[in-house]
Amino acid sequence: MAVNTTFDFDQMLSNAREAYGEELLRMADDGLDFVFTYSDNVAPSSSAGKLIAKYPERCFNFGIAEPGQVGASCGLALAGEVVYSQVMGPFLSLRSADQIHTDIAYNDVNVRLIGTHAGVTAGGGPTHNCIADLALYRAIPNLTVVVPADAAQCCKAVRQSLTFQGPMVIRIDRAGSPAVYADNDYEFEFGKAIEVLPGTDVTIISAGSPVYWSMMGAKKLKEEYGISAQLIDMHTIKPLDTEMILKCAAQTGNIVTVEEHSINGGLGSAVAECLLENGFAGKFKRIGLPDEFAVLGETDAIYRYYGMDPDGIARTTAELLKK
């Protein structure tokens, strides 16, 4: 059943990078027990700085030693703590891959790695783009991977993760993004995708900020092409909700994925693997960043350049269905 959504992005801006810190502060104020590790100045410069100022005894700064931070977070978890660990996305996945694999995942500890600045939102160009992380995370055993669609959903994920058993990555972008959901009166469960919009002609499967772009794309498909698009928020990349994917494939017969990640190894690849292993014979298309270092520019301009904006999503989907 579809949920209550918003199309009014001017009134519904949200910022998951701020939201996770605000939620951690509320959790600490509620008397919940956890520790927080962070790197450099990213957390102090955001709302997480309030948590650091109010509860310094549970917060630890590791500077720009991200691998050491991830390793130490494992040690804290082995000592019995639930650990939230914020690292800038590209440095989490690229610099700390060994520690994620061998320390966090192999020991199956309760560490929630919060990777910020996902996609091309870092502002530092290709060296700071975080577009290959999902491919790494998907291949590591024991690791749950969550990509919230908006700030409110990020808060849901952060709070629910406190009692979750095992390691988790929560992937969020840098800046404000429109809210997908008009309220919080919807069920959120790790590993269970959400039907955002109903549709009959094609299913769009997305995660993170692209869920909103896809919602706008679905609106354009209806108004400009007469195409009814179903939209699925696949907020948990691993474990993947294969039941929802196969259900949608049976309903519409056509699947499009949209993600702020390389088309190699991310959400689109995961969905394709599921479909082909189950005999899918419909039309399928991945929309994401191509196999190249992304062009340099303002974030929204980059996404428009690669056809990942609402116009591009609608156009690509319509062209797919015409074939």
Buried (B, 14 or more C-beta within 10 A) or exposed (E): EEBEBBEEBEEBEBBBBBBBBBBBBBBBEEEEEBBBBBBBEBBBEBBBBBBBEEBEEBBBBBEEBBBBBBBBBBBBBBEEBBBBBBBBBBBBBBBBBEBBBEBBBBBBBBBBBBBBBBBBBBEEEBEBBBBBBBBBBBEBEBBBBBBBBBBBBBBBBBBBBBEBEBBBBBBBBBBBBBBBBBEEEBEBEBBBBBBBBEBEBBBBBBBBBBBBBBBBBBBBBBEEBEBBBBBBBBBBBBEBBBEBBBBBBEBBBBBBBBBBBBBBBBBBBBBBEBBEEEEBEEBBBBBBBEEEEBEEEEBBEBBBEBBBBBBBBBBBBBEBBEE
